[in-house]
Amino acid sequence: MSPPGLVIAAPASGSGKTIVMLGLLRALAGQGVRVQPFKNGPDYIDPAFHRAACGRASFNLDSWAMEPGLLDAITARGSDADLMLAEGSMGLFDGVAHAGASGTGATADLARRMGWPVVLVLDVSGQAQSAAATALGFARLDSALPFAGVILNRVASPRHERLVRAGMAAAGIAVLGALPRRADLALPERHLGLVQAVEHPDLDGRIDAYAAFVGAHVDLAALRAAAAGHLDTAAGTAARTDPPGQRIAIAQDAAFSFLYPHLLEGWRAAGAEILPFSPLADEAPAAEADLVWLPGGYPELYGGTIAAAGTFLAGLRRHAETRPVHGECGGYMVLGEALVDKSGAAHRMAGLLGLVTSHAQRKMHLGYRRATLKAPMANVAAGARMTGHEFHYATIVSQTDAPLAEVTDAEGNAIAETGSVRGRVTGSFFHWISTA
């Protein structure tokens, strides 16, 4: 059997599940529990917070974008843990199809597949016994969904807690904890979600505060007792994540950080050498690299710094003369001619693609993507089919190169953002999750 697990979910975004997740990871790790964190869905930011909280790499699990073998392979990376703990995305049943369907990407879909009971973080502000109706609906909507109970959040007073607990008891819903209202514990956010873990000056102290708060108000023993698991199926050994190069220079700093952890770890496991460098520190990619990869992130916040990074830009252009370069989302924008920030200031970029992007007129692009490559992307051959996710606010001002791929959304609708290819240089707005 694999280690038992739980899913920390909520009825909607903004309910407080991330703070509960981080507090639980740190509090349980402090008790000597080896906790393996996961994140449901395509979130780019939360896994870094999970790692900071418990010291173990966190991986995305996505029933829409990943085949069962890949899900099993990723889950198996926690086989030495005492407890699997997965943070949900959005609301518990929110995915690309109706509740109860498989392969939707919904948190409930993951919980059913893994046999991990759901712990629902429930914002009870503005209601008392009525909160039980919400909890009961989530517990009973899908009879195949394992449900452990609730953690009440934003409780106003001891009297408020008693009333809410009375409603839960009458409905037969277990209460695993009750968190008083604490506005000072909120995590700062920006347009793509939480501010990145690497940008917090006192992240460790902040997570310690979450752990103390959660540890004081959640029954950790009851929580662990509620965990359950599923029978391992050969640990997903048939699933491989083939690297797009043998020696991969990857940009890693506050401007370039959105690369799915399962890809990075999978490339290492397959024998690839990862050579990190920082464009913000004006470092050039390693001369011996056979591929340069620019992940997504927030280059629009550092346009002037990147434009002035002569060593980085010269090294990138020199590499592109003989070997592949690929950029995802923010990295794609940096490969272009120019990037216009939200103030309207234009910053000269690498000029390796005929792309100009702007944040001055923001428009959200969000959702799953399927892509069929029209040209090779590093050592990924033309014709390969990929799943991925797109989330950005940039607008394409001009795009003069050939399209990299045919791209559709989760419902099969054509997407105009096809990516670009010019010689050995490729880029796309979608973040690669897996290859079909």
Kinemage of the C-alpha trace (Angstrom):
@kinemage 1
@onewidth
@group {chain A} dominant
@subgroup {mainchain}
@vectorlist {calphas} color= white
{ca met a 1} P 0.000 0.000 0.000
{ca ser a 2} L 1.074 3.582 -0.619
{ca pro a 3} L 1.139 6.006 2.331
{ca pro a 4} L -2.305 7.282 3.366
{ca gly a 5} L -3.357 10.683 2.119
{ca leu a 6} L -5.738 13.595 2.464
{ca val a 7} L -6.912 16.364 0.162
{ca ile a 8} L -7.199 19.896 1.561
{ca ala a 9} L -10.041 21.403 -0.482
{ca ala a 10} L -12.617 24.192 -0.282
{ca pro a 11} L -15.946 25.238 -1.810
{ca ala a 12} L -14.220 28.110 -3.661
{ca ser a 13} L -10.968 29.982 -4.094
{ca gly a 14} L -10.234 32.411 -1.276
{ca ser a 15} L -11.504 30.114 1.482
{ca gly a 16} L -8.095 29.849 3.174
{ca lys a 17} L -6.919 26.407 2.077
{ca thr a 18} L -3.364 27.506 1.198
{ca ile a 19} L -2.689 28.876 4.681
{ca val a 20} L -4.205 25.710 6.180
{ca met a 21} L -2.049 23.578 3.872
{ca leu a 22} L 1.168 25.407 4.744
{ca gly a 23} L 0.360 25.361 8.438
{ca leu a 24} L -0.358 21.641 8.380
{ca leu a 25} L 2.835 20.857 6.452
{ca arg a 26} L 5.037 22.748 8.894
{ca ala a 27} L 3.171 21.595 12.024
{ca leu a 28} L 3.227 17.919 11.023
{ca ala a 29} L 6.864 18.081 9.925
{ca gly a 30} L 7.631 19.589 13.335
{ca gln a 31} L 6.148 16.444 14.909
{ca gly a 32} L 8.509 14.293 12.869
{ca val a 33} L 5.889 13.285 10.292
{ca arg a 34} L 7.283 12.845 6.767
{ca val a 35} L 4.657 14.649 4.698
{ca gln a 36} L 4.676 14.510 0.894
{ca pro a 37} L 2.913 17.551 -0.566
{ca phe a 38} L 1.082 17.745 -3.887
{ca lys a 39} L -0.948 20.405 -5.690
{ca asn a 40} L -4.022 19.518 -7.704
{ca gly a 41} L -4.171 21.158 -11.085
{ca pro a 42} L -1.820 23.412 -13.028
{ca asp a 43} L -0.933 25.989 -10.351
{ca tyr a 44} L 2.633 27.246 -10.893
{ca ile a 45} L 3.226 28.939 -7.535
{ca asp a 46} L 1.954 26.844 -4.620
{ca pro a 47} L 4.449 23.942 -4.932
{ca ala a 48} L 7.339 26.265 -4.013
{ca phe a 49} L 5.503 27.280 -0.833
{ca his a 50} L 4.874 23.619 -0.007
{ca arg a 51} L 8.564 22.839 -0.320
{ca ala a 52} L 9.470 25.748 1.918
{ca ala a 53} L 6.969 24.532 4.527
{ca cys a 54} L 8.112 20.915 4.848
{ca gly a 55} L 11.437 20.541 3.022
{ca arg a 56} L 10.151 18.110 0.408
{ca ala a 57} L 9.579 18.854 -3.274
{ca ser a 58} L 5.897 19.275 -4.104
{ca phe a 59} L 4.439 18.034 -7.393
{ca asn a 60} L 1.362 18.897 -9.446
{ca leu a 61} L -1.208 16.160 -10.030
{ca asp a 62} L -3.675 16.827 -12.833
{ca ser a 63} L -6.238 14.295 -14.021
{ca trp a 64} L -6.980 16.303 -17.183
{ca ala a 65} L -3.427 16.937 -18.379
{ca met a 66} L -1.754 13.721 -17.157
{ca glu a 67} L -2.242 10.112 -18.177
{ca pro a 68} L -2.856 7.610 -15.323
{ca gly a 69} L 0.684 6.245 -15.620
{ca leu a 70} L 2.186 9.677 -15.101
{ca leu a 71} L -0.099 10.346 -12.133
{ca asp a 72} L 1.060 7.104 -10.551
{ca ala a 73} L 4.709 7.854 -11.274
{ca ile a 74} L 4.485 11.271 -9.654
{ca thr a 75} L 2.572 9.947 -6.648
{ca ala a 76} L 5.183 7.216 -6.192
{ca arg a 77} L 7.788 9.892 -5.435
{ca gly a 78} L 6.191 10.116 -2.008
{ca ser a 79} L 6.374 6.385 -1.300
{ca asp a 80} L 8.790 6.935 1.613
{ca ala a 81} L 6.465 9.452 3.320
{ca asp a 82} L 4.182 8.879 6.289
{ca leu a 83} L 1.372 10.991 4.845
{ca met a 84} L 0.390 12.351 1.435
{ca leu a 85} L -1.178 15.816 1.582
{ca ala a 86} L -2.624 17.405 -1.573
{ca glu a 87} L -3.865 20.974 -1.821
{ca gly a 88} L -6.911 21.379 -4.013
{ca ser a 89} L -7.556 23.993 -6.675
{ca met a 90} L -10.522 26.382 -6.908
{ca gly a 91} L -13.688 24.711 -5.600
{ca leu a 92} L -13.754 20.981 -4.878
{ca phe a 93} L -15.788 20.014 -7.967
{ca asp a 94} L -14.501 22.675 -10.359
{ca gly a 95} L -13.009 21.200 -13.538
{ca val a 96} L -13.536 21.098 -17.279
{ca ala a 97} L -16.628 18.859 -17.201
{ca his a 98} L -19.526 17.991 -14.910
{ca ala a 99} L -19.082 16.770 -11.329
{ca gly a 100} L -18.525 13.027 -11.109
{ca ala a 101} L -16.778 12.732 -14.479
{ca ser a 102} L -13.228 11.420 -14.740
{ca gly a 103} L -10.306 13.278 -16.234
{ca thr a 104} L -11.769 16.719 -15.454
{ca gly a 105} L -8.829 18.120 -13.505
{ca ala a 106} L -11.153 18.746 -10.550
{ca thr a 107} L -9.892 18.216 -7.006
{ca ala a 108} L -12.753 15.765 -6.419
{ca asp a 109} L -11.551 13.694 -9.374
{ca leu a 110} L -8.091 13.388 -7.814
{ca ala a 111} L -9.540 12.484 -4.408
{ca arg a 112} L -11.681 9.710 -5.911
{ca arg a 113} L -8.809 8.293 -7.958
{ca met a 114} L -6.326 8.248 -5.101
{ca gly a 115} L -8.771 7.313 -2.369
{ca trp a 116} L -7.656 10.351 -0.353
{ca pro a 117} L -10.459 11.683 1.886
{ca val a 118} L -11.364 15.347 1.503
{ca val a 119} L -10.891 17.848 4.316
{ca leu a 120} L -13.057 20.834 3.391
{ca val a 121} L -11.813 24.257 4.523
{ca leu a 122} L -15.063 26.127 5.035
{ca asp a 123} L -15.294 29.908 5.394
{ca val a 124} L -18.110 30.292 7.936
{ca ser a 125} L -18.085 34.079 8.157
{ca gly a 126} L -21.602 35.488 7.973
{ca gln a 127} L -23.390 32.235 8.874
{ca ala a 128} L -23.728 29.759 11.718
{ca gln a 129} L -25.785 26.522 11.590
{ca ser a 130} L -26.402 27.157 7.875
{ca ala a 131} L -22.760 26.278 7.183
{ca ala a 132} L -23.739 22.645 7.738
{ca ala a 133} L -25.912 22.743 4.618
{ca thr a 134} L -22.890 23.702 2.523
{ca ala a 135} L -20.751 21.003 4.097
{ca leu a 136} L -23.469 18.385 3.681
{ca gly a 137} L -23.878 19.238 0.015
{ca phe a 138} L -20.169 18.830 -0.639
{ca ala a 139} L -20.053 15.588 1.337
{ca arg a 140} L -23.016 13.990 -0.446
{ca leu a 141} L -22.986 15.349 -3.995
{ca asp a 142} L -20.772 12.468 -5.112
{ca ser a 143} L -21.267 9.212 -3.212
{ca ala a 144} L -17.914 7.894 -4.492
{ca leu a 145} L -15.993 10.783 -2.955
{ca pro a 146} L -14.217 9.971 0.337
{ca phe a 147} L -15.008 12.761 2.804
{ca ala a 148} L -13.210 13.209 6.139
{ca gly a 149} L -14.777 16.370 7.528
{ca val a 150} L -14.321 20.124 7.723
{ca ile a 151} L -11.971 22.726 9.117
{ca leu a 152} L -13.950 25.837 9.963
{ca asn a 153} L -12.232 29.064 8.952
{ca arg a 154} L -12.764 32.724 9.910
{ca val a 155} L -14.701 31.904 13.063
{ca ala a 156} L -15.793 35.162 14.721
{ca ser a 157} L -16.109 34.130 18.383
{ca pro a 158} L -16.451 31.142 20.745
{ca arg a 159} L -20.237 31.499 20.522
{ca his a 160} L -20.050 31.482 16.719
{ca glu a 161} L -17.961 28.317 16.847
{ca arg a 162} L -20.462 26.576 19.152
{ca leu a 163} L -23.348 27.363 16.811
{ca val a 164} L -21.493 26.178 13.722
{ca arg a 165} L -20.360 23.000 15.467
{ca ala a 166} L -23.952 22.304 16.561
{ca gly a 167} L -25.112 22.489 12.957
{ca met a 168} L -22.311 20.172 11.813
{ca ala a 169} L -23.093 17.657 14.569
{ca ala a 170} L -26.764 17.582 13.561
{ca ala a 171} L -25.720 16.919 9.942
{ca gly a 172} L -23.204 14.223 10.924
{ca ile a 173} L -20.192 16.203 9.650
{ca ala a 174} L -16.924 15.803 11.558
{ca val a 175} L -15.234 19.068 12.586
{ca leu a 176} L -11.455 18.628 12.571
{ca gly a 177} L -10.617 22.182 13.557
{ca ala a 178} L -11.887 25.744 13.928
{ca leu a 179} L -9.675 28.692 12.991
{ca pro a 180} L -10.445 32.139 14.440
{ca arg a 181} L -10.586 35.089 12.065
{ca arg a 182} L -7.015 36.394 11.508
{ca ala a 183} L -6.672 38.958 8.721
{ca asp a 184} L -2.973 39.431 9.516
{ca leu a 185} L -2.138 35.931 8.264
{ca ala a 186} L -3.151 36.534 4.642
{ca leu a 187} L -0.594 35.897 1.904
{ca pro a 188} L 0.071 38.788 -0.509
{ca glu a 189} L -1.127 38.312 -4.085
{ca arg a 190} L -0.602 39.741 -7.562
{ca his a 191} L -2.164 39.123 -10.978
{ca leu a 192} L -1.109 35.466 -11.392
{ca gly a 193} L -1.936 34.484 -7.812
{ca leu a 194} L 0.257 34.523 -4.726
{ca val a 195} L 3.494 36.482 -4.680
{ca gln a 196} L 6.205 33.887 -5.307
{ca ala a 197} L 7.887 32.111 -2.418
{ca val a 198} L 11.332 33.416 -3.438
{ca glu a 199} L 10.090 37.008 -3.081
{ca his a 200} L 9.097 36.795 0.602
{ca pro a 201} L 11.806 38.275 2.857
{ca asp a 202} L 10.609 36.308 5.911
{ca leu a 203} L 8.819 33.307 4.430
{ca asp a 204} L 10.091 30.908 7.092
{ca gly a 205} L 8.793 33.082 9.910
{ca arg a 206} L 5.467 33.497 8.173
{ca ile a 207} L 5.047 29.725 7.756
{ca asp a 208} L 6.001 29.234 11.406
{ca ala a 209} L 3.114 31.550 12.301
{ca tyr a 210} L 0.746 29.497 10.140
{ca ala a 211} L 1.947 26.299 11.802
{ca ala a 212} L 1.427 27.685 15.305
{ca phe a 213} L -2.042 28.929 14.358
{ca val a 214} L -3.145 25.691 12.695
{ca gly a 215} L -1.524 23.504 15.350
{ca ala a 216} L -3.410 25.334 18.095
{ca his a 217} L -6.829 25.045 16.453
{ca val a 218} L -6.810 21.812 14.410
{ca asp a 219} L -6.884 18.301 15.869
{ca leu a 220} L -3.783 16.968 14.107
{ca ala a 221} L -4.193 13.463 15.523
{ca ala a 222} L -7.771 13.232 14.252
{ca leu a 223} L -6.672 14.612 10.922
{ca arg a 224} L -3.998 11.934 10.498
{ca ala a 225} L -6.434 9.234 11.618
{ca ala a 226} L -8.799 10.269 8.814
{ca ala a 227} L -6.176 9.693 6.097
{ca ala a 228} L -6.578 6.765 3.715
{ca gly a 229} L -4.826 5.486 0.602
{ca his a 230} L -5.003 3.309 -2.452
{ca leu a 231} L -3.141 0.221 -3.630
{ca asp a 232} L -0.016 1.038 -5.630
{ca thr a 233} L -0.104 -0.033 -9.281
{ca ala a 234} L 3.562 -0.739 -10.102
{ca ala a 235} L 4.400 2.817 -8.981
{ca gly a 236} L 3.917 4.116 -12.511
{ca thr a 237} L 7.286 2.777 -13.649
{ca ala a 238} L 6.156 2.716 -17.287
{ca ala a 239} L 5.720 6.505 -17.362
{ca arg a 240} L 8.754 8.506 -18.522
{ca thr a 241} L 9.362 12.193 -18.816
{ca asp a 242} L 11.907 12.352 -21.615
{ca pro a 243} L 14.099 15.464 -21.373
{ca pro a 244} L 14.162 17.902 -24.310
{ca gly a 245} L 17.957 17.958 -24.112
{ca gln a 246} L 20.882 16.277 -22.358
{ca arg a 247} L 22.478 19.399 -20.817
{ca ile a 248} L 19.723 21.932 -20.206
{ca ala a 249} L 20.517 25.490 -19.111
{ca ile a 250} L 17.418 26.699 -17.255
{ca ala a 251} L 16.816 30.306 -16.203
{ca gln a 252} L 15.955 30.338 -12.493
{ca asp a 253} L 15.297 33.532 -10.542
{ca ala a 254} L 12.392 35.797 -9.549
{ca ala a 255} L 11.619 36.550 -13.219
{ca phe a 256} L 11.794 32.915 -14.404
{ca ser a 257} L 10.388 30.310 -12.036
{ca phe a 258} L 7.268 28.665 -13.507
{ca leu a 259} L 8.463 25.208 -14.534
{ca tyr a 260} L 6.461 22.205 -13.393
{ca pro a 261} L 8.457 20.293 -10.744
{ca his a 262} L 7.576 16.862 -12.169
{ca leu a 263} L 9.238 17.837 -15.461
{ca leu a 264} L 12.418 19.063 -13.827
{ca glu a 265} L 12.703 16.010 -11.573
{ca gly a 266} L 11.747 13.713 -14.445
{ca trp a 267} L 14.455 15.172 -16.678
{ca arg a 268} L 17.026 14.677 -13.943
{ca ala a 269} L 15.855 11.105 -13.350
{ca ala a 270} L 16.222 10.398 -17.081
{ca gly a 271} L 19.863 11.496 -16.953
{ca ala a 272} L 19.695 15.132 -18.055
{ca glu a 273} L 22.098 17.605 -16.495
{ca ile a 274} L 20.365 20.773 -15.274
{ca leu a 275} L 22.485 23.946 -15.473
{ca pro a 276} L 20.693 26.833 -13.701
{ca phe a 277} L 21.533 30.471 -14.380
{ca ser a 278} L 20.039 33.865 -13.506
{ca pro a 279} L 19.237 36.434 -16.198
{ca leu a 280} L 18.488 39.005 -13.477
{ca ala a 281} L 22.066 38.553 -12.238
{ca asp a 282} L 23.212 38.998 -15.866
{ca glu a 283} L 24.487 35.437 -16.126
{ca ala a 284} L 24.843 33.788 -19.531
{ca pro a 285} L 23.607 30.228 -20.069
{ca ala a 286} L 26.351 27.611 -19.704
{ca ala a 287} L 28.476 27.362 -22.838
{ca glu a 288} L 28.331 23.557 -22.746
{ca ala a 289} L 24.510 23.423 -22.706
{ca asp a 290} L 22.801 21.852 -25.692
{ca leu a 291} L 19.466 23.556 -24.876
{ca val a 292} L 18.497 26.826 -23.173
{ca trp a 293} L 15.069 26.891 -21.511
{ca leu a 294} L 13.452 30.119 -20.311
{ca pro a 295} L 10.490 29.259 -18.036
{ca gly a 296} L 7.559 31.517 -17.315
{ca gly a 297} L 7.437 33.977 -14.466
{ca tyr a 298} L 7.274 37.738 -14.128
{ca pro a 299} L 9.700 39.284 -16.648
{ca glu a 300} L 7.268 42.193 -17.058
{ca leu a 301} L 8.265 43.319 -13.548
{ca tyr a 302} L 11.948 43.369 -14.505
{ca gly a 303} L 11.865 44.626 -18.104
{ca gly a 304} L 14.569 47.244 -17.615
{ca thr a 305} L 16.877 44.850 -15.776
{ca ile a 306} L 16.547 42.193 -18.471
{ca ala a 307} L 17.035 44.712 -21.287
{ca ala a 308} L 20.275 45.877 -19.613
{ca ala a 309} L 21.575 42.316 -18.994
{ca gly a 310} L 24.131 42.349 -21.809
{ca thr a 311} L 25.967 39.206 -20.774
{ca phe a 312} L 22.731 37.208 -20.582
{ca leu a 313} L 21.364 38.476 -23.900
{ca ala a 314} L 24.652 38.020 -25.760
{ca gly a 315} L 25.017 34.481 -24.417
{ca leu a 316} L 21.448 33.650 -25.381
{ca arg a 317} L 21.902 34.948 -28.928
{ca arg a 318} L 25.219 33.131 -29.287
{ca his a 319} L 23.656 29.840 -28.162
{ca ala a 320} L 20.769 30.250 -30.651
{ca glu a 321} L 23.218 30.351 -33.565
{ca thr a 322} L 23.946 26.622 -33.217
{ca arg a 323} L 21.604 25.065 -30.623
{ca pro a 324} L 17.941 25.206 -29.566
{ca val a 325} L 16.385 27.809 -27.287
{ca his a 326} L 12.827 27.554 -25.941
{ca gly a 327} L 10.739 29.966 -23.902
{ca glu a 328} L 7.434 29.425 -22.089
{ca cys a 329} L 5.053 32.318 -21.439
{ca gly a 330} L 7.302 34.910 -19.746
{ca gly a 331} L 10.330 33.251 -21.313
{ca tyr a 332} L 8.590 33.435 -24.693
{ca met a 333} L 8.108 37.187 -24.244
{ca val a 334} L 11.809 37.649 -23.459
{ca leu a 335} L 12.753 35.876 -26.703
{ca gly a 336} L 10.784 38.491 -28.645
{ca glu a 337} L 11.709 41.912 -29.978
{ca ala a 338} L 10.206 43.955 -27.162
{ca leu a 339} L 8.142 43.750 -23.972
{ca val a 340} L 5.878 46.648 -23.001
{ca asp a 341} L 5.291 46.878 -19.246
{ca lys a 342} L 2.068 48.027 -17.563
{ca ser a 343} L 3.227 51.671 -17.555
{ca gly a 344} L 3.590 51.584 -21.336
{ca ala a 345} L 7.394 51.573 -21.343
{ca ala a 346} L 8.903 49.349 -24.045
{ca his a 347} L 11.967 47.245 -23.207
{ca arg a 348} L 14.179 45.696 -25.859
{ca met a 349} L 14.377 41.920 -25.466
{ca ala a 350} L 16.511 39.207 -27.128
{ca gly a 351} L 15.131 39.709 -30.656
{ca leu a 352} L 15.313 35.998 -31.436
{ca leu a 353} L 11.609 35.939 -32.359
{ca gly a 354} L 9.504 38.581 -34.086
{ca leu a 355} L 7.238 38.971 -31.080
{ca val a 356} L 6.173 42.146 -29.284
{ca thr a 357} L 3.993 41.769 -26.181
{ca ser a 358} L 2.326 44.311 -23.944
{ca his a 359} L 0.978 44.479 -20.393
{ca ala a 360} L -0.261 48.032 -20.867
{ca gln a 361} L -3.625 46.706 -22.076
{ca arg a 362} L -4.137 43.623 -19.957
{ca lys a 363} L -6.310 40.729 -21.042
{ca met a 364} L -6.487 37.458 -19.140
{ca his a 365} L -5.705 34.245 -21.031
{ca leu a 366} L -6.429 31.217 -18.871
{ca gly a 367} L -7.066 27.525 -19.377
{ca tyr a 368} L -5.871 24.079 -20.373
{ca arg a 369} L -4.275 23.646 -23.773
{ca arg a 370} L -3.696 20.801 -26.230
{ca ala a 371} L -0.955 21.442 -28.757
{ca thr a 372} L 0.267 19.551 -31.803
{ca leu a 373} L 3.737 20.723 -32.798
{ca lys a 374} L 4.080 21.962 -36.386
{ca ala a 375} L 7.871 22.177 -35.994
{ca pro a 376} L 10.431 20.558 -33.656
{ca met a 377} L 10.754 22.038 -30.175
{ca ala a 378} L 14.301 21.202 -29.042
{ca asn a 379} L 14.407 17.393 -29.424
{ca val a 380} L 10.605 17.037 -29.305
{ca ala a 381} L 9.640 16.127 -32.868
{ca ala a 382} L 7.107 17.879 -35.063
{ca gly a 383} L 3.745 16.141 -34.769
{ca ala a 384} L 4.122 15.509 -31.039
{ca arg a 385} L 0.964 16.147 -29.032
{ca met a 386} L 1.291 17.975 -25.745
{ca thr a 387} L -0.955 19.032 -22.873
{ca gly a 388} L -0.343 22.255 -21.025
{ca his a 389} L -1.813 25.284 -19.358
{ca glu a 390} L -1.879 28.991 -20.169
{ca phe a 391} L -2.249 31.847 -17.682
{ca his a 392} L -1.090 35.361 -18.493
{ca tyr a 393} L -2.286 38.917 -19.049
{ca ala a 394} L -0.024 39.847 -21.969
{ca thr a 395} L -1.373 40.988 -25.321
{ca ile a 396} L 0.425 40.176 -28.573
{ca val a 397} L 1.154 43.416 -30.414
{ca ser a 398} L 2.941 41.705 -33.320
{ca gln a 399} L 4.021 38.165 -34.172
{ca thr a 400} L 5.858 37.658 -37.459
{ca asp a 401} L 7.210 34.098 -37.279
{ca ala a 402} L 5.691 30.769 -38.263
{ca pro a 403} L 3.385 29.138 -35.691
{ca leu a 404} L 4.965 26.535 -33.435
{ca ala a 405} L 1.812 24.478 -32.918
{ca glu a 406} L -1.873 24.045 -33.504
{ca val a 407} L -3.417 24.846 -30.127
{ca thr a 408} L -6.899 24.194 -28.743
{ca asp a 409} L -8.516 24.649 -25.350
{ca ala a 410} L -9.997 21.859 -23.221
{ca glu a 411} L -13.222 21.915 -25.270
{ca gly a 412} L -11.436 21.683 -28.620
{ca asn a 413} L -11.776 25.332 -29.613
{ca ala a 414} L -8.877 26.785 -31.602
{ca ile a 415} L -6.587 29.176 -29.698
{ca ala a 416} L -4.987 32.088 -31.515
{ca glu a 417} L -1.806 31.987 -29.387
{ca thr a 418} L 0.027 29.317 -31.406
{ca gly a 419} L 3.569 30.036 -30.286
{ca ser a 420} L 6.395 30.880 -32.689
{ca val a 421} L 9.373 29.246 -34.373
{ca arg a 422} L 12.336 30.836 -36.094
{ca gly a 423} L 15.228 28.530 -36.875
{ca arg a 424} L 16.320 26.834 -33.640
{ca val a 425} L 14.316 29.219 -31.441
{ca thr a 426} L 10.819 28.298 -30.258
{ca gly a 427} L 8.366 29.748 -27.782
{ca ser a 428} L 4.786 29.427 -26.597
{ca phe a 429} L 2.394 30.908 -24.088
{ca phe a 430} L 1.360 27.450 -22.863
{ca his a 431} L 3.314 25.711 -20.119
{ca trp a 432} L 4.143 22.123 -21.047
{ca ile a 433} L 2.712 19.522 -18.639
{ca ser a 434} L 2.975 16.221 -20.534
{ca thr a 435} L 3.378 14.650 -23.970
{ca ala a 436} L 0.601 12.367 -25.177
